[in-house]
């Protein structure tokens, strides 16, 4: 199973070497994978501030993803 992961802003520091354009395709065994497993594969600590989107909706670490899904990691922004 393959998941497309896009990392924006400061999250790009978690891209594996050789990744280009802020994107990497990760391969996992099985039919589903959680966002927590993806984050772990990237070496991103659980406390890293982030918002992750799947199909335009924010998701949590326990969200189940399937083959060819795409997720986008962005940094939360504050201000006013």
C-alpha positions, 0 to 999 in steps of 0.5 A, spaced: 500 500 500 502 506 498 500 513 501 502 520 498 505 525 503 506 532 502 510 536 507 509 544 507 513 549 511 517 547 516 515 540 516 519 539 510 525 537 514 522 531 515 522 529 508 527 523 507 533 524 503 532 524 495 524 527 496 523 532 491 517 538 491 515 537 498 512 530 497 514 523 498 510 516 497 511 511 502 509 504 502 506 500 508 504 493 508 497 491 509 490 494 507 490 500 512 495 505 515 494 510 521 496 517 520 500 516 527 504 510 523 506 515 517 508 520 522 512 515 525 515 513 519 517 520 517 521 521 524 516 526 526 515 527 534 508 526 536 508 533 540 510 536 533 505 542 532 501 540 525 494 540 522 494 534 517 489 534 511 486 528 507 481 530 502 480 537 504 478 535 511 483 535 518 484 528 521 487 525 527 493 520 528 488 515 529 485 516 522 485 510 517 488 511 510 488 506 504 492 505 498 493 511 494 490 516 499 494 523 500 495 527 506 498 534 507 502 536 513 501 544 514 504 548 520 498 551 524 498 559 524 496 564 529 495 571 529 490 576 528 
